[in-house]
Amino acid sequence: MASQHRSSSYTNEEDLHLCHVYLDISQNPIVGINQSKDQFWARIEYDYNNPQSEFTITQSRPKRSLQCRMQVILTAVGKLRGCIRQIENLNPSGASEQDILNRAKTLLTQDAKYQKGFKFDHVWPILKDIEKFTSVNNPTSTFQRQIGNFASSQSESPTSESPTSATPGLSDFSLNINNEEIGGSSAERPIGVKKAKLKRKNDEQLATVLDTIKGENQQLVEILKKGNLDRQQNFDQNYQLQMQKIAASVFKEENKILYMDLNSIANLNVREFTRNEQLRIMQKRA
């Protein structure tokens, strides 16, 4: 029986190659839609391991490995994107984009799964603005349906009777909408009723999200307050240390003046100035 070898960890270059392949296929209007998740990931596996690509393949990666790795990356990027939105909702005055990103990374470490920090800075620039994370007003967009393959990849494939069998990448939100429309006589309902029902559902989801953000914002405020206090304490300690160093340096220089032999100074003006300095130093130390 042939021995099986565990695949090595992904390098930063492999992550970048995988993300580029994933984006190329998922955003392609011809091949990125109307295909099963197996076809979708088979295409990614083929393109990733294609020896004719510009990327030098050091290790062939199977479809399942690529699928799991991409899910890990997108989950982490999505978490950080959510932290950024929370920071932005606080409207921090004078904060640059990098400041907001740094604060978001600090907030992310409060999640037990990301205590060691965000590990995908090398792919963040190409994934941070993809539609999955920015299209808040259009949750059923084509691209979001494509990347929904990750949710379905962890469960059994839909049966042929399933209303989503033609497009298995639909998100849970999209599935709920489709189930409403399929159940019963939705085609006979006035369009205003369907819109009202969808609006109520969206309002309820929005209210839940806002409550969650409110609670997490309060936690963030406490974290930032603690961080400011720690920084102030460190500043005070460093300031005191610097002042002690300056005082020691001044004391050393004053000692040189005190121990000067006035008789050795030929210039009368300099001798008088030195005598006055000695008197000033002795009065200060008295």
C-alpha positions, -999 to +999 in steps of 0.1 A: +000+000+000+015+033-010+023+057+019+004+090+021+023+122+028+008+152+046+009+184+025+032+211+038+019+244+050+010+271+024+037+297+018+028+334+013+035+330-024+011+300-026-016+320-008-012+348-033-014+325-063-045+308-048-063+341-042-055+353-077-068+321-092-099+322-070-107+358-080-101+353-117-126+324-117-152+337-093-154+371-110-154+357-145-190+363-158-188+333-181-173+305-160-180+318-125-217+312-124-243+285-132-219+256-123-218+232-094-194+236-066-175+206-078-170+222-112-161+255-096-134+240-074-122+216-101-115+247-123-096+263-094-076+231-089-067+230-126-057+266-129-037+265-096-017+235-106-013+245-142+024+242-150+020+268-178+010+295-153+035+323-143+036+309-108+062+282-102+045+252-087+066+236-059+038+213-047+006+201-063-024+209-042-057+189-043-091+205-046-100+198-010-068+214+003-074+245-018-110+247-008-101+245+029-073+270+027-094+296+008-121+293+034-096+300+062-083+330+043-118+345+035-130+339+071-100+358+085-104+386+060-141+388+067-135+390+104-109+418+100-133+437+076-160+435+103-136+449+129-127+478+105-164+486+101-168+488+139-138+511+142-152+533+114-186+535+131-169+551+160-158+580+137-123+583+152-111+619+148-080+623+127-074+586+123-058+575+090-067+544+071-036+527+086-046+538+121-081+523+116-065+490+103-042+488+133-070+493+157-091+468+139-063+442+142-062+449+179-099+444+182-096+411+162-073+396+188-102+397+213-116+368+192-104+336+208-096+322+173-074+352+164-055+358+197-022+355+178-033+383+154-041+386+117-019+363+096-029+372+061-014+407+055+002+393+023-032+388+007-052+416+024-045+442-003-062+420-030-091+407-009-100+437+013-123+453-013-139+423-030-176+424-033-181+397-006-172+423+020-183+456+005-217+449-011-238+455+019-268+468+000-268+439-025-264+406-005-276+384-034-251+398-059-235+373-084-201+373-067-216+367-033-235+337-046-203+324-060-182+326-029-211+310-010-196+278-022-177+277+011-208+275+032-222+246+010-189+229+008-191+219+045-225+202+041-240+176+017-245+186-019-281+197-027-303+171-044-316+175-079-350+185-064-334+214-045-343+249-058-306+258-056-291+228-074-283+249-105-264+274-084-251+257-052-232+288-042-262+307-030-257+322+005-281+313+034-297+347+030-305+340-007-318+306+002-343+320+026-356+344+000-360+317-026-378+294-002-403+322+005-410+326-032-413+289-039-437+281-010-473+283-023-488+310-044-460+336-043-465+344-080-501+354-072-493+378-044-492+415-051-456+427-054-461+452-026-468+424-001-435+406-010-415+438-007-431+446+027-423+412+040-387+413+027-383+448+042-395+436+076-371+407+075-342+430+065-352+455+093-351+427+118-317+415+106-304+451+107-317+456+142-298+425+153-266+436+137-269+471+152-274+456+187-243+434+182-223+464+169-234+485+199-222+459+224-189+453+206-183+491+203-186+494+240-160+467+244-138+485+219-141+518+238-130+500+270-100+484+251-090+518+237-093+535+271-071+508+286-046+512+257-045+550+262-039+545+300-011+521+293+005+544+268+003+573+292+020+553+320+048+542+296+052+579+286+054+590+322+080+564+330+101+573+300+098+610+308+110+605+343+139+584+331+150+610+306+148+637+333+170+617+356+195+613+329+195+650+322+199+659+359+228+635+362+245+651+332+240+686+346+253+676+380+285+662+363+291+694+344+285+715+375+311+695+394+337+703+368+330+741+374+331+737+412+365+720+412+381+745+388+412+763+403+404+800+399+441+809+402+448+789+371+425+811+350+445+840+335+417+859+319+401+881+346+366+881+330+365+843+327+378+840+363+350+863+376+324+844+356+336+811+369+335+824+405+299+835+401+290+801+386+305+783+416+286+805+440+253+799+420+259+761+421+267+760+458+236+781+466+214+758+445+227+727+463+226+743+498 
